[in-house]
């Protein structure tokens, strides 16, 4: 990747500095500098060492590092790092202590104070994940607090009963039918499944539409791009693997048939203005623009995830407000997929009600992961409250087993991002886009989204 002169000097200094410590640099003693300037230099070095530490942690868990596009030498060194989990926890503690020493010297610099706070929160999440790697069994809310820096209060399942009742009225059983509500809803939604032969052009058209609407409001590098792959055997429906250099690999899991509504949802979430745009702007504005090397590594289980998933979900409604989404699906995507456009219209009211069930996976995951219910009961409850078939319910619980409290980031993250953007941007669509783009270009923690 391209690294500016500032980063080249930072890389050289970090490679000779002890991991977890700090260095005054080869030429100028920190004692000869103003305290704030010295603290800023130390923060640069600690940021570089933070990246190396995260890479070393990633050696202990596949998928811990979601994206990395920093110096290749650091990734190579991390691969041969011999430290075990307890040693890595001690390194995290040393880094946090070193950061704490910089709090007062940097107190008058709001930007650098924010940078310091971001790294420290990421280290709290790293220590939490290391505790889990060591076998510590955290309760759902404690895990979410440690990893994602939020307080989670799962709603009781009974809170969703009125929504279920409303859907029952919308999708009543046929005379003499014994089908459950989940079966009736599934049948209605399956009527808009995209034929296998048309899946690729369907998603390509959806992503292109999401891209066009996003680029009308957000400036992206001229060479930004993505590759689309269809895969199987995953617990998730779609995934964005950011490659660095303004390029992403977007994968779509085809284990379950793709529904008409999935096109714009995935196109916006994984691509534009979702994960691809977020990662590209972080690289352009923070890593290259400011030389903040800490953003070249993205641990999956960290406060970054709440902004990533929340902004990706909110990006769907930002790019395609409900009425526009329904119109585009009906007039453009349905004919492309060979689906009767009338089916898209029938699903509009249903989709609005199903959106009110977005918090269901969080509640069921909490009950399941805290041992209050077993796996089969979790699948049954998912079928009933998320109104899906057994196969999709099993996939949902498999996701919770693999990613645990990560599930909170979708609905809670979307709510926090929506409230922030609408508070800052008001009712003006252009101002909302501007507020949204600003979020994607700064080091944001969940607490930054609160009033």
N, C-alpha and C positions, 0 to 999 in steps of 0.2 A: 504494500500500500504506500501511498505518498505521505511522507511525514515532513513537516516544516522544520526549519533550523532549530526553533525552540524545542520541539519534541526530540530532535536528534540529540541535542545537548542533554535533555532530561533523561533519555534512554541511556546515554553513556554514563551519566552520573549514577543512575539507579542500578546499573549492572555491577558497579563496584561498591555500592553501599550495602551494608548488611540488611537482609530482609527483616523488616519489623523494627529497625532502628531508624536513625536519620544521620545525614552527613552535612557538614558545613560547605562542602564543595572543595575542589582542588586549589582554587586561587585566592579566594577572599574569605577571611575569617568572619563568622557570624557576629563576633564581638565588635567588629569594626563597622557594622551596618546599623541603621536605625532598627529598633525592635520590630516594627511592622514589616519592613522589607526583609529582614531575616526570617520572620515567621512565614512570610509568603513563599520564600525559597524553600523552607523546610516543608511547607504544605505541598509544594510541587514534588519533592522527593518522597514524602509519605504517600502521595497519590500514586506514584509509580510503584512503590513497594506494596501498596494495597492491591494493585492489579496482579502482581506476582503472587501475593498471598491467596487471592481468589482462585487463580489458576491452580495453585497447589492443592487447594481444597477440592477443586473440580476433579482432581485425579482419583479421589475416593468415591465419586458418585457420577455415573453416566447421566448426562442431561443437566447436571448442576450448572454448567456454563451454557447459557442459551445462545450467546453470540460473543465472538472475540475477533477483533481486527486490529490488535496492537502489534508490537514487535514480535516476530516469529521466534526470536531467541528466548523470550520469556516463556513462551509456550513449550519450547524444547526443554528449558531448564526445569519447568514445573513437572514435566513428564518423568524426570529422573529424581524428583525431590523425595528424599527418604522419610520425611517426617510423618508420624502417625497423628491420629486425631487429637489426642491430648496435647501434643506439641503444637499443633496448629491452633488450638484454643488459646494456648499461652501466647502465641504470636499475635493473635487477634487482640488479646488483652494489652499487650505491649503497644500495639498500634493505637488503640483507643486512648491509652495513657499519654502517648506522644501527641495525639491530636488535642487532648484536654489541655496540654501545656500551651497550645497556640490560641486557645479561646480568648484570653484577655488581650494579647497583642493584636489580634485581628478584630477585636470587638467593634472598632469604628469603621471597618470596611464591610458593609452589608453584603456585598457580593461574595467575598472570600469567607465570611462567616457562614453564609448559606452553603457554600461549597464544603466547608469543614463539617457542617451539620449533616449534609447528605452522606458523606463518606462514613461518618460515625454511625448513622442509622443503618447503612449497608453492612457495617461490621457487626452490629447487634444481630442482624438477620443471619450473618455468616456463623456467629457463635451459636445461635439457636439451631441452625441446621446441623452444625457439628455435634451438638448435644443429641440430636435425633439420630445422627449417624452412629453415635456411641451407644445407642439403645435406649435412651431416655424416652419414656412415653408421656408426652405432653397432652393435656386436655385441649380440645379443639380451639377454644377461645384463647388459651395461653399460647398455643402454637401460632395462631393468626396474629396475635399481638407481637410476638417475637420476630416473626418472619416479615410481616407486612405493615407493621407500625399502625395498626388500627384496633379499635375495640369493637368486637363483633357481638351482636345480640340476636341470635337466630330467632325468628318468629315461630310461635307454635304452629303446628300444622293446621290446627283448628281455625287459624286466621285466614286460611285460604278456602275454607268451606263456602263462603258466599260467592266466590269466583267460580268454584265448581258448580254451584247451583245455577249460576247465570249461564254457564256453558251447557248445562243440562237442558235448560229451556231453549237455548239456541240450536242444539243438536238433539232433538227428542228421538226416542226409539221409534222405528216403524211399527205399525200394528202387528202384534204377535211376535215381535222380535225379543230375544233374550240377551242381545248384545249389551255389554257394559258400556259406560260412557267412554272409557278409554278406547274400546274397540270401535265405537262409532266415530270418534274423533280421528282415530288412526285411519279408518277407511276413507273418511272425507279427505284427509290430507294426502293419503297415498294415491288418490285419484289424480293428483298433480305431480306424480313422480316423473322425473325426466328419463326418457328411454336411454339405455346404456350407450347406444351409438351416438347420441347427441350430447353426452355429458361434457366432453371437452369444448366443443364450440359454444355450448350454453354458458359455461363458466368463463370462457374467454370473452364473450360478449358482455357478461355481467361485470367483469373486472374492468373492461374498457370503459364502460359507462361510469363506474365509480371513479376511475382515473380522470376522465374528462371533467367531471363535476369538481373533483378535488383541485386539479390544476388551474381551474378558473379562479381559485381563491388562495392557493398556497404555491409559492415558487419552489420548484424542485430543480436539482442539477440537470443539465441537458442530457447527461449520459445515464440517468437513473433507469433501471430496468428490473425485470423479474423473469423467472422461469417457472412455468406451471407443470406440476407432476401429479398424476393420479396414482394413489398408493392404496394398499390394503393392510389389514392386520394391526390397526392402531386403536387406542382407546379414545382418541380425539377425532373431531370431524375435519378440522383443517389446521395447518401449522405454517408459520412463516419462519424460515431459517435465514436470518440476515447474514450475508456473506462479506459485508464490507465493500467499500468502493461503490456505494450507491446501488447495490444489486441484492435481490432477495430470491430465495427458492421458496415458492408457495406450493405446499402439498395439500391435496384434497383426498380424504379417505373415502373410498367407495364401497366399504363394507356394507353400508346401508344405502338404498336408492336415494339419489338427490332429489329433493322436492323443489318445486318452482320457487318457493320463498327463500330457498337456500342460496340462490345465485347472488343477489345483491348483499345478503348478510355476509357471505364469505368474501365476496369481492371487496367490500368496504372494510371488514374486520381484518383480514389478513393483508390486504393491499393498500387501498386508498380510501379514506385518509387514515387507515389503521396502522398495523405493525410496520409495513414497509416504509411509509412516510415518517412515522415516529423515529425509526432507527436511522433512516437517511438524514433527517434533520439533526439528530443527536450527533452523528458523525461530522456533518458539515459545520454545525454551529458551535458545538462544545469541544469535540476532539480536535478538529482541524482549526476551527475559528479561534478558540480560546486556549488551545493546548492543554485541555483538561483530560489527561490520559486515562483517568479513572473510568470514564464513560466508554472506553474501548472494550471493556469487559462487562457483560450483562449476566449476572447470576439469575437463574430462573426464580429461585425462592427468595425474594427480596422486595422491599417497598416499591421498586421499579415496576413490579408486576401489576400492582393496582392501577398505576397510571397507564401501563401498556394495554391491559385488558379493558379497563374502563374507557379509555379514549377510543379504542378500537370498536367497542360496542356502541358508544355514543356517536361515533363517526357514521354509523349506518343511518341514524335518524337525522344527523346534520346534513349529510349528502342527499338523502332521500326521505323527506318528511312523509308521514304515513300516506297521505293521499297521492303524493307523487310516486311513492314506491309502488302502490297498488296499480296506478296507471301505467307505469313502465313495465311491470310484470305482465299486465293484461295485454298491452298493445305491442310489446317488443319481445319479451322473453318467452311468453306462452306460445306464440306462433313459431319461434325458433326451436322450441323444445317439442313441438307437435302436440301441444296440450290445448284443450278447449279453453279459450279466454274466459268463458263464463265461470269456470272452476276457480280462476283467480279471484273473481268478484265474490264468490261464495265464501272464500277463505278470509276476506278482509276483516269482517266483524269477529270471526273466530280468533284471528291473529292478535287483535287488540286485547281480547280477554286472556289469551295465553300469555301475553306479555306480563300480565299481573301475577303470573305464577313463577316469575324469574327467580324469586328467592327460595323456591322449594328445594333445589339441590343443596343449598347451604344448610337448611334445617335438617334434611335427611342425612347429609354427610356428617353433621355434628352428632346426631343420634347414633349413627353407625360407627363412626370412628371412636366415640367415647364409650362404646360397648353397651349402649342402652338398647340397641336392637341388633339382630343378626343380619347376615347378608341377604337371606331370602326375604325377610321382612322388609329390608331396605328396598329391594327390587319391587316388592308388592306395593309399597307406599309410593315409589316413584311412578309406577304404572297408574296408580289412582290419582296422584296429585299433579304429576306432569303430563298425564293423559297420553302416554306412549305405550307401544307394545312391549312385550317381554324382552325382545332382543335389544331395543333401544334402552330400556330400563337397565338391563344388565350392563350395557356399555357405560351408562352413567355411573353406576356403582363401581365398575372397574376403573373408571377415571378417578373417582374419589379414593379408591384404594391406592392408586399409583401417585396421585398428586395431592391428596389429603386436603388441607385447608386452602389450597390454591383456588378452590372453587369459589371462594368469597369474592375474588377480584372481578368477576364478570358483572354481577348485579350491583354489589356495593361500589365497585370502581365506576361503573356507568352512572350510578346515582350521584356520586360526588363530582364527577366531571361535568355532568349535566347541570347540576346546581351552580358550579363555578362559572361555567361558560354563560349560562343564562343570567347569572348575577352580574357578570362583567359586561357581557355583550347586549343585555336587554333583549328586546324583541326584534332588533335589526339583524337580519341574516348575515350581512357583511361583517358586522361587529362581532357576531358570534363566531364566524370563521376566524377572525383576527384573534380573538381570545383563545380559541382552540389551537391555532398555529403557535401562539405564544407558549402554551403549555408544552407543546412538543419540542420546544427549543430551549428549555431551561431545566436545571436539576430540580425536579419536583418531588416532594414528599406528600403523603396523604394529608398531613396537617396543613400543608400549604393550600389545599383546596377548600378548607373550612373558612367561614366568614371571619 
